[in-house]
Every structure is written in structure tokens, then in C-alpha cells.
Amino acid sequence: MRDEYIIKPKFTDESTAEEMSYADRVAADLASSGLSGEKAPKFYIQTFGCQQNVADSEKLAGMCCTMGYERAEKPEDADLILVNTCAVREHAEKKALSIIGQYKHIKDSKPETIIGVGGCMVTQKARADKLKNSYPYVSFTFDTGAIQSVPRLVYSALKKGKRSFVMSENWEINEGMPSLPSQSHIAWLSIMYGCNNFCSYCIVPYVRGRERSRSAEAVIEEAKQLIERGAKDITLLGQNVNSYDGGMDIAELMHKICALDGDFRLRFMTSHPKDASDRLFEAIAEEEKIVKHLHLPIQSGSDRILKLMNRKYTRDAYLEKIEKLKSLVPDISLTSDIIVGFPGETEEDFEDTLDIMKKVRYDMVFPFIYSPRTGTPAAKMDGQIPREISAERMKRLLELETEISNERNERFLGRTMRILIEGESKNDSTKLTGKGDTVRPVHFPKPENHEKLIGTFANVRIKDVSTFSFEAEII
């Protein structure tokens, strides 16, 4: 992997520098083995979960390259396999455990393969213990507070054949880890970690720790490096970006990033309604580089359920913020998360959720049937909703979402839109796909020399709109 693609932040604290020294030791050991070319040691990373995990996996990839590994296209070809897990929903945990189970045959056929498991799932001691006791071919685990320790863990596995299981006592900001973006033109930039909100259904504060913000200086410097290396679409990440406090608020941070030289678009997620400020809305309106889209999870339209969820806002307060935002950015694209079947949800509560969807008119919603997570207050609440009732409510919600989304999509028909061309369409090899201010992917026929267009901006005219995507022609 060519060195110029790796982002190497200039801000390195003493503890991270010590951990990174193990990367040099691993690289020296691998180099002394004489492996190169097609036989060079390779790594493979399997990522589950949110964009924060994607950003973490890019750091893992950067460390793997620093250690002397090259990327493998499939796990069977890798000498080092890392699994970055999610714990937000039980389904994600079960899927991760299934994949890890399938890697046993790789270890059996190639015993020298190192397998490490990290992320939110193994930050739960019960899951880490299960991997330790029931998956003997797993070389090490590392929780969300110990990503920087991976070179040391790999070195220990290589030199001593020792299994390691790291559980952090606290979570800190570890500056100085290299990063290898999965795409040169799209970048995920973490500005803060953890959460202080303790929503009653959510496991995140327990597996990501309390809120801690990177310094604005470090964030801006990394954004500058990303832009210099070709990033055209940058997303600022945090469990609650609205509460960013790295010497300034998120509005000022975005103003300063937008002032950097370069042709790029800026996004951010995820936002919490209680912390979404007028200053944030004004920044969206004022800065041309900020994408005119806000993901603002409502979760429920019922004040009673919102209180049980510990969301710390009311439906009226939420609607007031939406009204303020629409007054500043009339054409804003809005999306939201909604939980269906939260414990105690009555038909009246659910109707309140449908009502708020009608009032806000979201471009898209991401609805989920409530899934109990062990260790959260909601898992122990009375009034757990039977699956068949939740499924029926979900069906009705999706029908309403489709109706509203189709109506919202119509406003783009015939428009000229500036989009970033991301690559070939996954469903039609004759087309390219891109994204702009709309939350829908935009597809258009491949022109000649289309390879040169990937990673660049282009103007397209929207010819047709559907529930899930737009069709266009390049201008």
C-alpha cells in the first residue's frame, strides 16, 4: 500500500506514540522474513455497524499498512484478520459471531493466521469472555478504548503466540493513529467519541464511554490532510456531534473547515435534537460547502414515550427546531430514526409518531423495531410489545414513509443538481452513481472515459424519481 494514501496526523500523545512503536517492530520482523510481492503479508478487515466503526476500521487499516501488511480482497488470503463489531442491536452481534465462527476453517488450514476482534461487542465483558473461552482460535480482542493497542497485540501474537484480551478502564482521545481511507474522495472524520445522554434503550454510553471531543486544532489539521489527498465528501462523526466541545462548538468548527482551500462538501452526524442549536442551523444555511441535509432522530412522536426513552425533549420542542431550520433552509432534506414498539407504546402513542411524520415530511426515515439490549433500563421495563404488534405498526409506518418520500422526491424532478460521482452503480454496471444534497442516490448512464469522472463533481439533470433512487442525465 503506497504511503501517500495513509493519513498521518501530526498530533501524537506519548501513550499512542509508544503503542505505534510496536508497528515499527512488526514491520521490521515482517521485512526480515523476506516476504514481498504476491507473498507479502496481507490483512483483511470485516466491519459491522455505524459510520463511526467505518472510521475506526480506516484507522485499523492505516495501522496494518504501517506494520507492513497489504490489503487482501478476501479473508482466506489474509495473514491478519480484524473484525470490528457492533452492539447496538442483537442481530448485529449474532451476525458478527457467525462470521467469526466461519474464520475457524481459515485458522485450521493456516495456523499462523492472526485473528483479532474489536469494537462495541467486545467492550461488553460477557462477549469478550465468550470469545476467550469458546473461540480459542481468536488471538486477541480489543475494546473501543484500545484501538491504538492493535500493533502491540499483533506483535505479541507474532513473537509469543500469546492470546490477549484488552478491557479498558477508561476511554481517552488517542491522537496520532494513522488512517487509510477506504476511498480517496470520501472521508469519515471523527470529531468526538462517546455519549452522555443515556437514552434508556441504548447501549452506546456503556460501550463507547462518556463524551470526549478532539481538539479543534487536530480536527482541522486532519480535514486539511484529507482534502489535500483528494477528499471531496467529508462527514464529521460523533455519537452526538451537536455537543462537540473541542475549544469551540460544532457550528464554529464547520465554519473553519469550510474556510479551508479546496472543492469539497461537508456533512455531519449524528445529531441529538436537544443540542441542535440555532447556530448550527445558521451554519447550514450560510456555508455553501455544507450539504443541505440534516439527520435529526425523533425516535417517537409521543411525549410519554420520549420521557420513557429519556430523550430530554418534547415533540413540540422538536417541531419548533424543525420550523426554525426550514425558515433558514427551505429546501432542507430531513431524515430521522424511529423506534417502533418501544416498551409501553400504545396505539395512541404510535399514532402520535405517524402524526409527527406527517407534520415534518421527512425525505426518508430509518425505522427499527425495538430490540432489547441487556444492561439498558428499557430491557427491564414492563409492557414489552409483542412482535406481531410491532411488525404491524412497522408496516403502517413504512407505507406512510413511502407516500411522503415519493411526494418529497417530486420536487427534484427536472432540476439540475451538482453531485459527487462515487463509482459504478451496484445494481446496473452500465450506470454511474453519485450523491448531492438529496438523500437518494443518483444514477446516470456511463459516458465515455467514465473512469476519469469517479471522485469528481458533475452537474446532472434529474429525469425520473422513485422511492429509493433518482435517474439522471449528465450535463
Legacy VTK file of the C-alpha trace (Angstrom):
# vtk DataFile Version 3.0
C-alpha trace
ASCII
DATASET POLYDATA
POINTS 475 float
0.000 0.000 0.000
1.537 3.250 -1.120
2.497 5.506 1.788
0.967 8.673 0.334
-2.582 7.319 0.788
-2.165 6.985 4.559
-3.291 9.929 6.682
-0.718 10.548 9.424
-1.945 13.110 11.968
0.708 15.345 13.467
-0.794 15.245 16.950
0.637 12.239 18.795
0.407 11.815 22.542
3.040 9.852 24.456
0.923 6.740 25.046
-0.125 6.481 21.391
3.475 7.014 20.272
4.519 4.092 22.466
1.809 1.863 21.013
2.747 2.891 17.463
6.364 1.887 18.146
5.136 -1.708 18.052
4.025 -1.128 14.468
7.655 -0.475 13.565
8.709 -3.661 15.382
6.138 -5.730 13.496
7.218 -4.145 10.208
10.869 -4.955 10.943
10.023 -8.584 11.756
7.927 -8.995 8.619
10.625 -7.356 6.493
13.285 -9.690 7.894
11.185 -12.657 6.766
11.886 -11.662 3.175
8.241 -11.765 2.098
7.363 -9.351 -0.698
5.342 -9.030 -3.881
2.490 -11.525 -4.109
3.756 -13.242 -0.944
3.730 -10.059 1.137
1.700 -10.470 4.375
-1.877 -9.301 3.974
-4.672 -8.004 6.199
-8.450 -8.169 5.946
-10.920 -6.088 7.989
-14.594 -7.004 8.445
-16.676 -4.058 9.667
-20.129 -4.089 11.233
-22.260 -1.187 12.407
-22.228 2.576 12.110
-20.066 5.103 10.311
-18.016 5.531 13.494
-16.989 1.893 13.129
-16.127 2.540 9.482
-13.871 5.399 10.620
-12.296 3.155 13.267
-11.669 0.475 10.636
-9.868 3.039 8.485
-7.552 3.629 11.441
-7.055 -0.121 11.791
-6.203 -0.283 8.079
-3.709 2.556 8.499
-2.008 0.701 11.350
-1.952 -2.542 9.329
-0.181 -0.768 6.466
2.258 0.827 8.914
3.010 -2.672 10.241
3.919 -3.814 6.731
0.719 -5.600 5.707
-1.055 -5.133 2.378
-4.811 -5.308 1.912
-6.361 -8.674 0.973
-9.555 -8.873 -1.061
-10.930 -11.816 0.934
-10.256 -13.249 4.417
-8.884 -16.533 3.063
-5.928 -14.631 1.601
-5.107 -12.733 4.814
-2.429 -13.338 7.417
-4.115 -10.862 9.775
-7.916 -10.718 10.105
-9.573 -7.986 12.188
-13.304 -7.940 12.930
-14.768 -4.593 14.046
-18.079 -5.370 15.734
-21.328 -3.576 16.629
-23.531 -3.952 19.713
-26.409 -1.564 19.005
-28.725 -4.431 18.012
-28.668 -8.104 18.867
-28.836 -9.060 15.180
-25.501 -7.327 14.533
-23.852 -9.241 17.391
-25.190 -12.594 16.178
-24.014 -11.888 12.648
-20.530 -10.940 13.870
-20.258 -14.111 15.968
-21.364 -16.172 12.968
-18.685 -14.617 10.748
-16.013 -15.112 13.426
-17.124 -18.740 13.672
-16.591 -19.175 9.940
-13.000 -17.994 10.282
-12.129 -21.160 12.225
-11.560 -23.048 8.974
-9.028 -20.382 7.915
-7.112 -20.822 11.167
-7.282 -24.621 10.784
-5.840 -24.525 7.266
-3.318 -21.763 8.040
-2.463 -21.856 11.795
-0.180 -18.824 11.617
-3.156 -16.566 10.787
-3.797 -13.926 13.452
-7.457 -13.150 14.194
-8.387 -10.113 16.292
-11.859 -8.924 17.292
-12.628 -5.364 18.383
-15.427 -2.834 18.559
-18.532 -2.342 20.654
-19.497 -6.004 21.060
-16.276 -6.987 22.845
-16.456 -3.912 25.059
-19.107 -5.943 26.884
-17.218 -8.285 29.203
-19.637 -11.177 28.684
-18.999 -11.128 24.932
-15.237 -10.786 25.376
-15.267 -13.742 27.783
-17.285 -15.786 25.285
-14.672 -15.171 22.590
-11.893 -16.019 25.031
-13.443 -19.280 26.195
-15.399 -20.516 23.164
-13.313 -19.244 20.237
-9.764 -20.439 21.013
-8.563 -19.503 17.525
-9.163 -15.785 18.237
-5.736 -14.289 19.000
-6.898 -11.134 20.785
-9.785 -8.775 21.474
-9.633 -5.009 21.901
-12.449 -2.764 23.062
-13.356 0.660 21.666
-10.895 2.329 24.037
-7.933 0.249 22.846
-7.779 0.568 19.061
-4.316 2.115 19.352
-3.120 -1.105 21.062
-3.552 -3.298 17.973
0.142 -3.127 16.869
1.218 -4.292 20.336
-1.345 -7.100 20.280
-0.219 -8.216 16.831
3.432 -8.100 17.944
2.600 -10.248 20.981
0.761 -12.784 18.837
3.616 -12.937 16.322
6.506 -13.143 18.768
4.985 -15.042 21.681
1.894 -16.728 20.271
0.150 -15.132 23.233
-3.596 -14.524 23.381
-4.612 -11.103 24.753
-7.953 -9.671 25.846
-7.989 -5.930 26.481
-10.696 -4.236 28.558
-10.024 -0.525 29.037
-10.611 1.096 32.408
-11.296 4.414 30.721
-11.558 5.890 27.259
-9.278 8.666 26.082
-8.597 10.591 22.899
-5.659 8.929 21.174
-4.240 11.269 18.557
-1.581 10.177 16.126
-3.031 6.930 14.764
-2.517 6.587 11.004
-5.612 6.155 8.854
-6.216 4.637 5.426
-9.476 5.947 3.900
-11.379 3.243 2.035
-11.992 5.742 -0.779
-9.793 8.702 -1.619
-12.733 11.004 -2.407
-14.987 10.106 0.556
-13.803 10.627 4.123
-15.126 9.904 7.625
-13.684 12.290 10.213
-14.336 11.547 13.893
-14.546 14.738 15.949
-15.721 13.216 19.249
-16.405 9.887 20.899
-18.839 8.556 23.473
-22.204 9.758 24.724
-23.603 11.282 27.938
-27.297 11.000 27.100
-28.114 7.507 28.405
-31.262 7.003 26.355
-32.979 4.116 28.098
-32.816 1.801 25.062
-29.230 2.498 24.018
-26.042 0.568 24.778
-23.679 3.209 23.308
-22.672 5.028 26.552
-21.693 1.665 28.013
-19.563 0.557 25.046
-18.222 3.926 23.840
-17.746 5.712 27.155
-18.513 9.290 28.122
-18.333 12.188 25.679
-14.869 13.434 24.823
-14.074 15.816 21.994
-10.957 16.027 19.885
-9.327 19.443 19.823
-10.474 21.705 17.024
-6.829 22.105 16.017
-6.455 18.341 15.491
-9.741 18.033 13.593
-8.993 20.936 11.263
-5.482 19.657 10.572
-6.815 16.194 9.699
-9.516 17.719 7.474
-6.791 19.667 5.677
-4.797 16.471 5.088
-7.873 14.671 3.783
-8.635 17.487 1.339
-5.031 17.579 0.132
-5.266 13.832 -0.586
-8.380 14.233 -2.690
-11.357 14.068 -0.288
-14.442 15.655 -1.857
-17.070 14.499 0.641
-16.213 14.717 4.362
-18.544 13.579 7.138
-17.884 14.746 10.705
-18.715 11.904 13.083
-19.742 11.571 16.706
-22.393 9.792 18.732
-23.778 13.303 19.339
-21.905 15.817 17.200
-24.099 18.674 18.437
-22.433 18.540 21.852
-18.914 18.843 20.389
-16.709 20.908 22.687
-13.132 20.916 21.441
-12.462 24.570 22.209
-15.419 25.709 20.088
-18.881 24.430 19.203
-19.657 22.415 16.088
-21.008 25.445 14.206
-17.713 27.320 14.527
-15.768 24.143 13.731
-17.690 23.714 10.473
-17.180 27.366 9.551
-13.410 26.882 9.958
-13.349 23.641 7.952
-15.405 25.260 5.180
-12.804 28.051 5.047
-10.104 25.543 4.037
-8.981 25.637 0.424
-10.499 23.001 -1.822
-13.672 21.956 -3.600
-15.467 19.661 -1.152
-18.775 19.067 0.628
-19.198 18.789 4.394
-21.680 16.565 6.250
-22.130 15.646 9.918
-23.875 13.009 12.016
-25.429 12.020 14.326
-27.376 14.915 15.841
-29.394 14.927 19.063
-32.434 17.251 18.995
-31.835 18.674 22.482
-28.424 20.016 21.395
-29.271 21.122 17.839
-28.776 24.878 18.109
-29.754 27.916 16.068
-26.037 28.477 15.451
-25.856 25.030 13.827
-28.871 25.751 11.623
-27.401 29.115 10.626
-24.120 27.433 9.644
-26.016 25.002 7.394
-27.768 27.954 5.748
-24.694 30.165 5.383
-21.990 27.757 4.228
-22.229 26.668 0.605
-19.984 23.669 1.299
-22.311 22.210 3.952
-24.727 19.708 2.407
-28.345 20.797 2.877
-29.354 17.698 4.788
-29.931 17.091 8.473
-30.415 13.728 10.151
-32.299 14.537 13.356
-33.651 11.413 15.109
-37.075 11.860 16.698
-37.406 8.177 17.815
-41.064 8.685 18.831
-43.762 11.294 18.363
-45.256 10.632 21.799
-44.166 12.785 24.737
-44.915 9.904 27.093
-42.648 7.530 25.181
-39.959 10.175 24.742
-39.871 10.549 28.524
-39.579 6.775 28.982
-36.763 6.836 26.427
-35.009 9.609 28.420
-34.682 11.708 25.260
-34.841 15.064 27.135
-37.053 16.928 24.641
-40.755 17.094 23.775
-42.450 16.756 20.399
-43.316 20.485 20.455
-39.678 21.426 21.143
-38.612 19.175 18.262
-41.163 20.672 15.874
-40.067 24.176 16.882
-36.498 23.350 15.869
-37.684 21.906 12.549
-39.695 25.058 11.859
-36.640 27.229 12.621
-34.444 25.140 10.322
-36.949 25.221 7.461
-37.205 29.009 7.758
-33.430 29.235 7.221
-33.080 26.402 4.670
-36.472 25.942 2.978
-35.298 23.097 0.735
-33.538 21.137 3.502
-33.605 17.336 3.196
-34.614 15.811 6.527
-34.146 12.242 7.740
-34.806 10.604 11.088
-34.581 7.424 13.176
-37.792 5.995 14.625
-38.228 3.134 17.104
-41.410 1.103 16.718
-42.762 -0.974 19.604
-40.865 0.618 22.496
-41.979 -0.879 25.847
-45.362 0.531 26.858
-46.124 2.028 23.417
-49.898 2.209 22.965
-51.807 2.640 19.729
-52.262 6.306 20.656
-48.502 6.706 21.155
-47.870 5.143 17.760
-50.426 7.426 16.110
-48.502 10.377 17.601
-45.421 9.094 15.749
-47.330 8.866 12.455
-48.653 12.377 13.094
-45.193 13.871 13.561
-44.059 12.209 10.320
-46.934 13.967 8.556
-46.020 17.307 10.124
-42.252 17.167 9.437
-42.465 15.490 5.984
-39.168 13.589 6.136
-37.365 12.755 2.906
-36.530 9.408 4.491
-36.809 7.675 7.848
-34.835 4.760 9.272
-37.342 2.821 11.399
-36.400 -0.055 13.698
-38.473 -2.460 15.725
-37.361 -2.112 19.341
-34.656 -4.605 20.271
-33.872 -5.087 23.987
-30.196 -4.664 24.845
-29.002 -6.304 28.039
-27.734 -3.704 30.502
-30.105 -0.914 29.413
-33.072 0.262 31.541
-35.588 -0.337 28.737
-34.775 -4.051 28.643
-36.283 -4.389 32.128
-39.345 -2.204 31.559
-42.865 -3.540 31.836
-45.049 -3.547 28.757
-42.722 -5.212 26.248
-44.617 -5.161 22.943
-45.387 -8.493 21.213
-43.528 -8.898 17.939
-46.688 -9.242 15.856
-47.976 -5.855 17.073
-44.626 -4.154 16.386
-44.478 -5.715 12.918
-47.993 -4.497 12.062
-47.122 -0.975 13.218
-43.903 -1.058 11.228
-45.861 -1.973 8.100
-48.124 1.044 8.535
-45.189 3.344 9.225
-43.365 2.184 6.082
-46.473 2.760 3.979
-46.700 6.344 5.258
-42.973 6.885 4.749
-43.233 5.741 1.121
-46.145 8.097 0.494
-44.344 11.109 1.995
-40.971 10.251 0.419
-42.481 9.950 -3.053
-44.127 13.327 -2.661
-40.880 14.908 -1.398
-38.882 13.376 -4.242
-41.082 15.074 -6.850
-39.527 18.470 -6.078
-36.256 17.332 -7.645
-37.778 16.258 -10.980
-36.290 18.318 -13.821
-33.730 20.001 -11.562
-30.064 20.410 -12.333
-28.078 19.017 -9.415
-24.379 19.008 -8.587
-23.331 15.556 -7.421
-20.150 13.780 -6.427
-19.677 10.750 -8.672
-18.887 7.845 -6.348
-18.476 4.964 -8.794
-20.346 2.309 -10.708
-23.932 1.548 -9.704
-24.161 -1.623 -7.616
-27.281 -2.743 -9.471
-26.501 -1.701 -13.059
-22.978 -1.849 -14.496
-23.992 0.447 -17.361
-24.503 3.355 -14.960
-22.571 5.539 -12.557
-23.941 6.683 -9.215
-23.424 9.797 -7.129
-24.890 11.899 -4.350
-25.716 15.542 -3.757
-27.985 17.380 -1.326
-30.703 14.781 -1.861
-30.589 11.727 0.384
-31.286 9.479 -2.620
-28.502 8.066 -4.826
-28.482 9.489 -8.334
-27.830 7.121 -11.259
-26.989 8.068 -14.834
-25.629 6.268 -17.954
-21.875 5.892 -18.187
-20.358 8.421 -20.596
-17.113 7.823 -22.485
-13.981 7.915 -20.330
-16.199 7.457 -17.292
-13.264 6.232 -15.180
-11.934 9.788 -15.062
-15.206 11.070 -13.607
-15.164 8.943 -10.458
-14.310 11.125 -7.485
-15.237 14.357 -9.275
-18.238 16.669 -9.225
-20.638 16.854 -12.156
-23.918 18.543 -12.987
-26.800 16.230 -13.838
-30.446 16.781 -14.717
-32.970 14.660 -12.803
-35.186 12.828 -15.330
-37.065 10.399 -13.090
-37.588 9.914 -9.361
-38.582 6.790 -7.452
-38.859 5.829 -3.800
-35.257 4.719 -3.476
-33.241 6.480 -6.201
-33.161 9.087 -8.937
-32.375 8.667 -12.633
-30.496 11.473 -14.371
-28.508 12.549 -17.406
-25.113 14.196 -17.189
-24.901 17.758 -18.495
LINES 1 476
475 0 1 2 3 4 5 6 7 8 9 10 11 12 13 14 15 16 17 18 19 20 21 22 23 24 25 26 27 28 29 30 31 32 33 34 35 36 37 38 39 40 41 42 43 44 45 46 47 48 49 50 51 52 53 54 55 56 57 58 59 60 61 62 63 64 65 66 67 68 69 70 71 72 73 74 75 76 77 78 79 80 81 82 83 84 85 86 87 88 89 90 91 92 93 94 95 96 97 98 99 100 101 102 103 104 105 106 107 108 109 110 111 112 113 114 115 116 117 118 119 120 121 122 123 124 125 126 127 128 129 130 131 132 133 134 135 136 137 138 139 140 141 142 143 144 145 146 147 148 149 150 151 152 153 154 155 156 157 158 159 160 161 162 163 164 165 166 167 168 169 170 171 172 173 174 175 176 177 178 179 180 181 182 183 184 185 186 187 188 189 190 191 192 193 194 195 196 197 198 199 200 201 202 203 204 205 206 207 208 209 210 211 212 213 214 215 216 217 218 219 220 221 222 223 224 225 226 227 228 229 230 231 232 233 234 235 236 237 238 239 240 241 242 243 244 245 246 247 248 249 250 251 252 253 254 255 256 257 258 259 260 261 262 263 264 265 266 267 268 269 270 271 272 273 274 275 276 277 278 279 280 281 282 283 284 285 286 287 288 289 290 291 292 293 294 295 296 297 298 299 300 301 302 303 304 305 306 307 308 309 310 311 312 313 314 315 316 317 318 319 320 321 322 323 324 325 326 327 328 329 330 331 332 333 334 335 336 337 338 339 340 341 342 343 344 345 346 347 348 349 350 351 352 353 354 355 356 357 358 359 360 361 362 363 364 365 366 367 368 369 370 371 372 373 374 375 376 377 378 379 380 381 382 383 384 385 386 387 388 389 390 391 392 393 394 395 396 397 398 399 400 401 402 403 404 405 406 407 408 409 410 411 412 413 414 415 416 417 418 419 420 421 422 423 424 425 426 427 428 429 430 431 432 433 434 435 436 437 438 439 440 441 442 443 444 445 446 447 448 449 450 451 452 453 454 455 456 457 458 459 460 461 462 463 464 465 466 467 468 469 470 471 472 473 474
